[in-house]
Amino acid sequence: MPPYALTFLALLPILVVAVLLVVLRWPASRAMPFSYLTVVVLALVVWQVPLLQIAGATVNGLIISATLIFIIFGAILLLNTLRESGGLQAMRAGFLKISPDRRVQAIIVAWLFGSFIEGSAGFGTPAAVCVPLLAGLGFPAMAAVVVGMIIQSTPVSFGAVGTPILVGINKGLSGDPAVLDYITRNGFSDWADFLASLGVKVASLHAVAGTLIPLLMVCVLTRFFGKNRSITEGLAVWKFAIFAALAMTVPYWLVARFLGPEFPTLVGSALGLLIVVTAAKRGFLMPRNEELWDFESSEAWPAEWTGSLSLSEEARGHAMMSQTKAWFPYLIVAGLLVLTRLKQLPFGDWLKSVSFEVPDLFGSGVAVSVQPLYLPAIVFIVAALAASVMHRVPMRGIRKAWSSSAKTAAAASVALVFTIPMVQVFIHTGGGSAHFEKMPIALAAGIAEMTGTAWPLFAPLIGGLGAFVAGSNTVSNMMFSLFQFGVGERIGVDPAWVVALQAVGGAAGNIICVHNIVAAAATVGLLGREGVILRKTLVPFLYYIILTGALGYTVLWSSEKGWFHAGTLLLTMLAFCLCFVVYRSQKR
């Protein structure tokens, strides 16, 4: 089969998702079954994968779906418990004391607190925490989901205490002779030194692109969810947004440079929270009273914005509790996630010791592994139980919280039982009798063949597509790191930088990942509107991969091609577009 035809066929399941979700705006519960059928037919007919291998991948996907539904349940349970206890009402009052401005609240909760949760737990947990929390604080449900998805970019490469690099890239590259020869030739003392060097490259790219993410986030917020549909209202807080970005990205880069890839996100976000909240309380760079921005009254919101978490459902009549007491359940979440994810502590190993594993499901080569006590859902449930006791929630309120949470999580299963099996079949299409590379590699190889020396511009896109399909930066890095390394050597550039571009693109792919969107939407009762959400997060994703691709091309080719080339041209165009948007907004 011609290689470009194989590339198109490998791309077909992704095109089906894009057309049905983004163009036709079908709900994921309708679109994903078509994508699943597409990938199964291709696997059977073109790749000629054994039926048992497809069955094993499908069952593994269903098991992963069940774990994700369990996480959704835990996150909603905690929020519903706080709603019944009056804790949510106290949190909102606390934010009003810092600033009633919704742009400021989004930056603190999503960008900083969400990054902290990403640094400790990763794997979509920030959306499960921040999206329902923002909705509970008074954000339209769709605005909460969009904001929660946009921040899943810069923090992700070092999420879950560095897992995308220490596991994803590590497993993707380890043992390859070309990589080992590169390490020897470039004077790295050992494998860990090489991974740390990669981490610095990844952090450098993220630190540049991430500096505009909070500003981009609030511009999306005001453009799509403000009364005036105005980007200008987002740009008005540019000083605070850039300050909040740097408060996180500067320590983030320094930690990557001097401590390694485990803690950049965790430490950077924690320091950022401390700096920004302290500064905000003192009025530093805060909007003036006449410039405060809020949503319209909820009665004026379009129907597609609203989900099952509405302000009218929040428990009333509670005496206002202290901020410490209200936030303590989330402090429990943060603390337990850190304690159980740090490799230096034994708690994570204890929880992982309870494991259910099938190394070769149906003889298909597909391995299944579940560690139920290590799932973030357990942390959420523990925090919800602690909140029930600490906040003295009546039994009727506890029953209501558990019942409504179970119903919301169950509703998510319809989309997820097709989404994740599709991903697993897509990934496990290697080894068929047609002797083709598995679909992700066939897709990447075709694009590499077409792009040639321009590959650095496209390397983040491949990482992003991997995460879009797999829902994980770690899995994307496992699939593509060695491929990216090989392309870098073939076109004559430093392959480590190409792998770094892969990691950055894989992080950005989480912004548009379908099953992350489904999971986030489920926490606020927005199932069925995934396509609308995806349309709003597509621009931040494109910004991220275009900017980092241009930066990577500039780093890799400037010494040979000078300073006028495709990379600097793209960077100039991006800067021009930004200036044009600011100019037009100010003029209006």
VENWOZI-V779532 format. One record per pair of residues at least 12 apart in sequence whose ideal C-beta (glycine too) atoms are under 8 Angstrom apart, sorted by sequence separation. I is the first residue (numbers start at 1). J is the second residue. If there is no record, write none. Layout:
{{I | J} {I | J}}
This chain:
{{114 | 126} {117 | 129} {132 | 144} {219 | 231} {222 | 234} {252 | 264} {255 | 267} {298 | 310} {356 | 368} {357 | 369} {427 | 439} {464 | 476} {518 | 530} {521 | 533} {553 | 565} {95 | 108} {114 | 127} {117 | 130} {131 | 144} {134 | 147} {221 | 234} {252 | 265} {255 | 268} {298 | 311} {356 | 369} {357 | 370} {426 | 439} {427 | 440} {463 | 476} {466 | 479} {485 | 498} {517 | 530} {520 | 533} {553 | 566} {554 | 567} {17 | 31} {20 | 34} {40 | 54} {130 | 144} {131 | 145} {134 | 148} {220 | 234} {298 | 312} {355 | 369} {356 | 370} {426 | 440} {447 | 461} {463 | 477} {466 | 480} {484 | 498} {485 | 499} {553 | 567} {554 | 568} {16 | 31} {17 | 32} {20 | 35} {114 | 129} {219 | 234} {252 | 267} {253 | 268} {355 | 370} {356 | 371} {447 | 462} {484 | 499} {552 | 567} {110 | 126} {113 | 129} {114 | 130} {131 | 147} {218 | 234} {219 | 235} {251 | 267} {252 | 268} {355 | 371} {356 | 372} {514 | 530} {517 | 533} {550 | 566} {551 | 567} {113 | 130} {130 | 147} {131 | 148} {174 | 191} {251 | 268} {252 | 269} {354 | 371} {384 | 401} {463 | 480} {484 | 501} {517 | 534} {550 | 567} {553 | 570} {554 | 571} {16 | 34} {17 | 35} {127 | 145} {130 | 148} {250 | 268} {354 | 372} {444 | 462} {462 | 480} {481 | 499} {484 | 502} {549 | 567} {550 | 568} {16 | 35} {215 | 234} {218 | 237} {249 | 268} {352 | 371} {354 | 373} {443 | 462} {110 | 130} {215 | 235} {248 | 268} {251 | 271} {351 | 371} {514 | 534} {517 | 537} {550 | 570} {551 | 571} {109 | 130} {127 | 148} {130 | 151} {170 | 191} {248 | 269} {251 | 272} {352 | 373} {463 | 484} {481 | 502} {549 | 570} {550 | 571} {13 | 35} {16 | 38} {126 | 148} {127 | 149} {215 | 237} {351 | 373} {352 | 374} {443 | 465} {462 | 484} {480 | 502} {481 | 503} {512 | 534} {215 | 238} {218 | 241} {248 | 271} {351 | 374} {109 | 133} {110 | 134} {217 | 241} {247 | 271} {248 | 272} {546 | 570} {547 | 571} {550 | 574} {13 | 38} {109 | 134} {126 | 151} {127 | 152} {170 | 195} {247 | 272} {459 | 484} {477 | 502} {512 | 537} {12 | 38} {13 | 39} {126 | 152} {169 | 195} {215 | 241} {348 | 374} {440 | 466} {476 | 502} {477 | 503} {480 | 506} {511 | 537} {512 | 538} {214 | 241} {215 | 242} {351 | 378} {547 | 574} {106 | 134} {109 | 137} {124 | 152} {214 | 242} {244 | 272} {247 | 275} {459 | 487} {546 | 574} {13 | 42} {105 | 134} {126 | 155} {166 | 195} {169 | 198} {247 | 276} {440 | 469} {476 | 505} {477 | 506} {511 | 540} {512 | 541} {12 | 42} {165 | 195} {212 | 242} {214 | 244} {215 | 245} {473 | 503} {476 | 506} {511 | 541} {211 | 242} {214 | 245} {543 | 574} {10 | 42} {105 | 137} {213 | 245} {244 | 276} {455 | 487} {509 | 541} {9 | 42} {106 | 139} {118 | 151} {165 | 198} {212 | 245} {243 | 276} {455 | 488} {473 | 506} {476 | 509} {508 | 541} {511 | 544} {105 | 139} {114 | 148} {118 | 152} {122 | 156} {165 | 199} {211 | 245} {340 | 374} {473 | 507} {210 | 245} {211 | 246} {448 | 483} {102 | 138} {115 | 151} {119 | 155} {123 | 159} {243 | 279} {444 | 480} {455 | 491} {473 | 509} {508 | 544} {9 | 46} {102 | 139} {110 | 147} {114 | 151} {118 | 155} {122 | 159} {123 | 160} {162 | 199} {165 | 202} {456 | 493} {473 | 510} {508 | 545} {110 | 148} {114 | 152} {118 | 156} {121 | 159} {122 | 160} {210 | 248} {211 | 249} {441 | 479} {445 | 483} {453 | 491} {463 | 501} {467 | 505} {115 | 154} {119 | 158} {121 | 160} {122 | 161} {210 | 249} {337 | 376} {340 | 379} {440 | 479} {441 | 480} {444 | 483} {448 | 487} {452 | 491} {453 | 492} {459 | 498} {463 | 502} {466 | 505} {467 | 506} {471 | 510} {505 | 544} {6 | 46} {110 | 150} {111 | 151} {115 | 155} {119 | 159} {120 | 160} {240 | 280} {440 | 480} {462 | 502} {463 | 503} {466 | 506} {467 | 507} {504 | 544} {505 | 545} {508 | 548} {106 | 147} {110 | 151} {114 | 155} {118 | 159} {119 | 160} {120 | 161} {122 | 163} {158 | 199} {243 | 284} {456 | 497} {460 | 501} {463 | 504} {464 | 505} {467 | 508} {468 | 509} {91 | 133} {95 | 137} {118 | 160} {119 | 161} {122 | 164} {207 | 249} {210 | 252} {243 | 285} {337 | 379} {427 | 469} {441 | 483} {456 | 498} {459 | 501} {460 | 502} {463 | 505} {464 | 506} {467 | 509} {471 | 513} {206 | 249} {207 | 250} {336 | 379} {426 | 469} {427 | 470} {455 | 498} {459 | 502} {462 | 505} {463 | 506} {466 | 509} {467 | 510} {470 | 513} {471 | 514} {505 | 548} {92 | 136} {158 | 202} {460 | 504} {461 | 505} {463 | 507} {464 | 508} {465 | 509} {468 | 512} {471 | 515} {504 | 548} {505 | 549} {1 | 46} {91 | 136} {92 | 137} {157 | 202} {158 | 203} {207 | 252} {240 | 285} {456 | 501} {460 | 505} {463 | 508} {464 | 509} {468 | 513} {471 | 516} {91 | 137} {92 | 138} {157 | 203} {206 | 252} {207 | 253} {239 | 285} {240 | 286} {333 | 379} {336 | 382} {423 | 469} {459 | 505} {463 | 509} {467 | 513} {468 | 514} {240 | 287} {332 | 379} {333 | 380} {336 | 383} {423 | 470} {501 | 548} {88 | 136} {237 | 285} {423 | 471} {427 | 475} {460 | 508} {464 | 512} {501 | 549} {88 | 137} {157 | 206} {203 | 252} {204 | 253} {75 | 125} {203 | 253} {237 | 287} {332 | 382} {333 | 383} {236 | 287} {332 | 383} {420 | 471} {501 | 552} {154 | 206} {427 | 479} {500 | 552} {71 | 124} {75 | 128} {79 | 132} {83 | 136} {153 | 206} {154 | 207} {200 | 253} {203 | 256} {330 | 383} {71 | 125} {74 | 128} {75 | 129} {79 | 133} {82 | 136} {202 | 256} {203 | 257} {329 | 383} {332 | 386} {498 | 552} {154 | 209} {236 | 291} {329 | 384} {497 | 552} {68 | 124} {72 | 128} {76 | 132} {153 | 209} {154 | 210} {200 | 256} {237 | 293} {71 | 128} {75 | 132} {79 | 136} {153 | 210} {199 | 256} {200 | 257} {236 | 293} {329 | 386} {328 | 386} {329 | 387} {366 | 424} {497 | 555} {498 | 556} {154 | 213} {202 | 261} {328 | 387} {497 | 556} {153 | 213} {233 | 293} {199 | 260} {203 | 264} {329 | 390} {151 | 213} {199 | 261} {328 | 390} {366 | 428} {494 | 556} {150 | 213} {198 | 261} {365 | 428} {493 | 556} {196 | 260} {364 | 428} {493 | 557} {195 | 260} {196 | 261} {199 | 264} {325 | 390} {150 | 216} {151 | 217} {195 | 261} {325 | 391} {365 | 431} {150 | 217} {226 | 293} {192 | 260} {227 | 295} {226 | 295} {227 | 296} {147 | 217} {150 | 220} {225 | 295} {321 | 391} {222 | 293} {266 | 338} {147 | 220} {227 | 300} {146 | 220} {147 | 221} {146 | 221} {464 | 541} {143 | 221} {146 | 224} {146 | 225} {225 | 305} {464 | 544} {143 | 224} {262 | 343} {464 | 545} {143 | 225} {315 | 397} {142 | 225} {460 | 544} {461 | 545} {140 | 225} {460 | 545} {460 | 548} {461 | 549} {460 | 549} {459 | 549} {458 | 549} {423 | 515} {457 | 549} {460 | 552} {456 | 549} {457 | 550} {459 | 552} {154 | 248} {158 | 252} {154 | 249} {166 | 261} {419 | 514} {420 | 515} {457 | 552} {165 | 261} {166 | 262} {308 | 404} {419 | 515} {456 | 552} {457 | 553} {456 | 553} {154 | 252} {158 | 256} {162 | 260} {162 | 261} {416 | 515} {419 | 518} {454 | 553} {162 | 262} {308 | 408} {456 | 556} {161 | 262} {162 | 263} {456 | 557} {111 | 213} {161 | 263} {162 | 264} {416 | 518} {111 | 214} {158 | 261} {415 | 518} {416 | 519} {158 | 262} {453 | 557} {158 | 263} {161 | 266} {111 | 217} {158 | 264} {159 | 265} {412 | 518} {107 | 214} {110 | 217} {158 | 265} {412 | 519} {157 | 265} {158 | 266} {156 | 265} {412 | 521} {457 | 566} {107 | 217} {155 | 265} {412 | 522} {457 | 567} {106 | 217} {107 | 218} {411 | 522} {456 | 567} {106 | 218} {415 | 527} {454 | 566} {155 | 268} {409 | 522} {414 | 527} {457 | 570} {155 | 269} {408 | 522} {411 | 525} {103 | 218} {106 | 221} {408 | 523} {412 | 527} {415 | 530} {411 | 527} {408 | 525} {103 | 221} {102 | 221} {103 | 222} {103 | 233} {103 | 234} {112 | 244} {104 | 237} {107 | 240} {111 | 244} {115 | 248} {103 | 237} {107 | 241} {111 | 245} {112 | 247} {101 | 237} {104 | 240} {108 | 244} {112 | 248} {103 | 240} {107 | 244} {111 | 248} {103 | 241} {119 | 263} {119 | 264} {119 | 265} {120 | 266} {118 | 265} {119 | 266} {119 | 267} {116 | 265} {119 | 268} {115 | 265} {116 | 266} {119 | 269} {118 | 269} {119 | 270} {143 | 295} {115 | 268} {116 | 269} {115 | 269} {116 | 270} {140 | 295} {113 | 269} {139 | 295} {112 | 269} {115 | 272} {116 | 273} {138 | 295} {140 | 298} {112 | 272} {113 | 273} {112 | 273} {140 | 301} {142 | 304} {143 | 305} {142 | 305} {112 | 276} {141 | 305} {142 | 306} {108 | 273} {112 | 277} {140 | 305} {141 | 306} {142 | 307} {140 | 306} {141 | 307} {141 | 308} {108 | 276} {141 | 309} {107 | 276} {108 | 277} {108 | 280} {135 | 307} {136 | 309} {138 | 311} {135 | 309} {104 | 280} {132 | 309} {136 | 314} {98 | 277} {161 | 341} {99 | 280} {160 | 341} {161 | 342} {98 | 280} {104 | 286} {161 | 343} {98 | 281} {104 | 287} {97 | 281} {103 | 287} {101 | 286} {101 | 287} {99 | 286} {99 | 287} {101 | 291} {103 | 293} {101 | 292} {102 | 293} {100 | 292} {101 | 293} {102 | 294} {99 | 292} {101 | 294} {102 | 295} {100 | 294} {133 | 330} {129 | 330} {129 | 333} {125 | 337} {120 | 334} {307 | 521} {309 | 523} {309 | 524} {117 | 333} {121 | 337} {308 | 524} {309 | 525} {117 | 334} {120 | 337} {307 | 524} {308 | 525} {116 | 334} {120 | 338} {307 | 525} {307 | 526} {117 | 337} {121 | 341} {120 | 341} {89 | 314} {304 | 529} {88 | 314} {89 | 315} {88 | 315} {89 | 316} {93 | 320} {304 | 532} {86 | 315} {89 | 318} {94 | 323} {79 | 309} {83 | 313} {85 | 315} {90 | 320} {83 | 314} {84 | 315} {86 | 317} {89 | 320} {90 | 321} {83 | 315} {86 | 318} {90 | 322} {91 | 323} {94 | 326} {85 | 318} {86 | 319} {90 | 323} {94 | 327} {86 | 320} {87 | 321} {86 | 321} {90 | 325} {91 | 326} {85 | 321} {90 | 326} {91 | 327} {87 | 325} {88 | 326} {87 | 326} {87 | 327} {87 | 329} {82 | 326} {82 | 329} {81 | 329} {128 | 376} {78 | 329} {125 | 376} {78 | 330} {128 | 380} {123 | 376} {78 | 333} {121 | 376} {121 | 379} {201 | 496} {205 | 500} {209 | 504} {201 | 497} {205 | 501} {198 | 496} {202 | 500} {206 | 504} {197 | 496} {201 | 500} {205 | 504} {87 | 387} {60 | 361} {74 | 375} {75 | 376} {198 | 499} {202 | 503} {206 | 507} {59 | 361} {74 | 376} {75 | 377} {78 | 380} {85 | 387} {194 | 496} {198 | 500} {202 | 504} {59 | 362} {67 | 370} {74 | 377} {77 | 380} {78 | 381} {81 | 384} {85 | 388} {179 | 482} {182 | 485} {71 | 375} {73 | 377} {74 | 378} {77 | 381} {87 | 391} {56 | 361} {63 | 368} {67 | 372} {70 | 375} {71 | 376} {74 | 379} {75 | 380} {78 | 383} {82 | 387} {86 | 391} {168 | 473} {172 | 477} {198 | 503} {56 | 362} {60 | 366} {71 | 377} {74 | 380} {78 | 384} {81 | 387} {85 | 391} {168 | 474} {172 | 478} {176 | 482} {179 | 485} {55 | 362} {57 | 364} {59 | 366} {60 | 367} {63 | 370} {70 | 377} {74 | 381} {77 | 384} {81 | 388} {85 | 392} {167 | 474} {168 | 475} {171 | 478} {172 | 479} {178 | 485} {182 | 489} {56 | 364} {60 | 368} {67 | 375} {85 | 393} {168 | 476} {169 | 477} {172 | 480} {173 | 481} {178 | 486} {53 | 362} {55 | 364} {56 | 365} {57 | 366} {59 | 368} {71 | 380} {78 | 387} {82 | 391} {84 | 393} {164 | 473} {168 | 477} {172 | 481} {173 | 482} {176 | 485} {52 | 362} {56 | 366} {67 | 377} {74 | 384} {81 | 391} {164 | 474} {168 | 478} {172 | 482} {52 | 363} {53 | 364} {163 | 474} {167 | 478} {178 | 489} {52 | 364} {53 | 365} {81 | 393} {85 | 397} {165 | 477} {169 | 481} {173 | 485} {224 | 536} {53 | 366} {84 | 397} {164 | 477} {168 | 481} {182 | 495} {50 | 364} {84 | 398} {159 | 473} {160 | 474} {182 | 496} {81 | 397} {84 | 400} {157 | 473} {220 | 536} {81 | 398} {84 | 401} {156 | 473} {83 | 401} {220 | 539} {80 | 400} {81 | 401} {220 | 540} {80 | 401} {80 | 402} {217 | 540} {77 | 401} {80 | 404} {216 | 540} {77 | 402} {80 | 405} {173 | 499} {213 | 540} {216 | 543} {76 | 404} {77 | 405} {76 | 405} {169 | 499} {212 | 543} {213 | 544} {73 | 405} {76 | 408} {73 | 406} {76 | 409} {169 | 503} {209 | 543} {73 | 408} {168 | 503} {209 | 544} {72 | 408} {73 | 409} {72 | 409} {165 | 503} {168 | 506} {209 | 547} {70 | 409} {164 | 503} {208 | 547} {209 | 548} {69 | 409} {72 | 412} {208 | 548} {69 | 410} {164 | 506} {206 | 548} {209 | 551} {69 | 412} {164 | 507} {205 | 548} {208 | 551} {68 | 412} {69 | 413} {157 | 503} {205 | 551} {69 | 416} {124 | 471} {157 | 504} {205 | 552} {235 | 582} {65 | 413} {68 | 416} {123 | 472} {157 | 506} {156 | 506} {157 | 507} {231 | 581} {235 | 585} {65 | 416} {156 | 507} {235 | 586} {65 | 417} {68 | 420} {122 | 474} {155 | 507} {156 | 508} {154 | 507} {232 | 585} {65 | 419} {153 | 507} {156 | 510} {231 | 585} {232 | 586} {62 | 417} {65 | 420} {152 | 507} {153 | 508} {230 | 585} {64 | 420} {65 | 421} {232 | 588} {153 | 510} {62 | 420} {152 | 510} {153 | 511} {230 | 588} {61 | 420} {62 | 421} {152 | 511} {61 | 421} {64 | 424} {60 | 421} {61 | 422} {149 | 510} {150 | 511} {61 | 423} {149 | 511} {58 | 421} {61 | 424} {149 | 512} {57 | 421} {60 | 424} {61 | 425} {152 | 516} {58 | 424} {57 | 424} {58 | 425} {149 | 516} {57 | 425} {149 | 517} {57 | 427} {54 | 425} {57 | 428} {149 | 520} {56 | 428} {145 | 517} {148 | 520} {54 | 428} {53 | 428} {145 | 520} {145 | 521} {53 | 431} {49 | 428} {53 | 432} {145 | 524} {49 | 429} {144 | 524} {145 | 526} {36 | 418} {43 | 425} {47 | 429} {49 | 431} {50 | 432} {32 | 415} {35 | 418} {36 | 419} {39 | 422} {49 | 432} {141 | 524} {35 | 419} {48 | 432} {141 | 525} {142 | 526} {149 | 533} {29 | 414} {33 | 418} {36 | 421} {40 | 425} {47 | 432} {48 | 433} {141 | 526} {29 | 415} {32 | 418} {36 | 422} {39 | 425} {43 | 429} {48 | 434} {124 | 510} {28 | 415} {32 | 419} {35 | 422} {39 | 426} {42 | 429} {47 | 434} {142 | 529} {146 | 533} {150 | 537} {153 | 540} {27 | 415} {46 | 434} {135 | 523} {145 | 533} {149 | 537} {153 | 541} {29 | 418} {36 | 425} {43 | 432} {47 | 436} {127 | 516} {131 | 520} {135 | 524} {32 | 422} {39 | 429} {46 | 436} {142 | 532} {146 | 536} {150 | 540} {28 | 419} {47 | 438} {128 | 519} {132 | 523} {142 | 533} {146 | 537} {153 | 544} {47 | 439} {124 | 516} {127 | 519} {128 | 520} {131 | 523} {132 | 524} {127 | 520} {131 | 524} {124 | 519} {128 | 523} {43 | 439} {124 | 520} {127 | 523} {42 | 439} {39 | 439} {13 | 422} {13 | 426} {13 | 439} {10 | 439} {6 | 436} {10 | 440} {10 | 442} {11 | 443} {9 | 442} {10 | 443} {1 | 436} {7 | 442} {6 | 442} {7 | 443} {10 | 446} {7 | 445} {8 | 446} {7 | 446} {6 | 446} {7 | 447} {3 | 445} {4 | 446} {3 | 446} {79 | 523} {4 | 449} {3 | 449} {4 | 450} {76 | 522} {68 | 515} {72 | 519} {76 | 523} {71 | 519} {75 | 523} {72 | 522} {14 | 465} {68 | 519} {72 | 523} {14 | 468} {14 | 469} {13 | 469} {32 | 514} {28 | 514} {28 | 517} {28 | 518} {21 | 514} {17 | 514} {29 | 527} {28 | 527} {29 | 528} {31 | 530} {27 | 527} {28 | 528} {31 | 531} {27 | 528} {27 | 529} {28 | 530} {27 | 530} {28 | 531} {27 | 531} {26 | 531} {25 | 531} {24 | 531} {25 | 532} {21 | 530} {22 | 531} {21 | 531} {25 | 535} {20 | 531} {22 | 534} {21 | 534} {22 | 535} {22 | 538}}
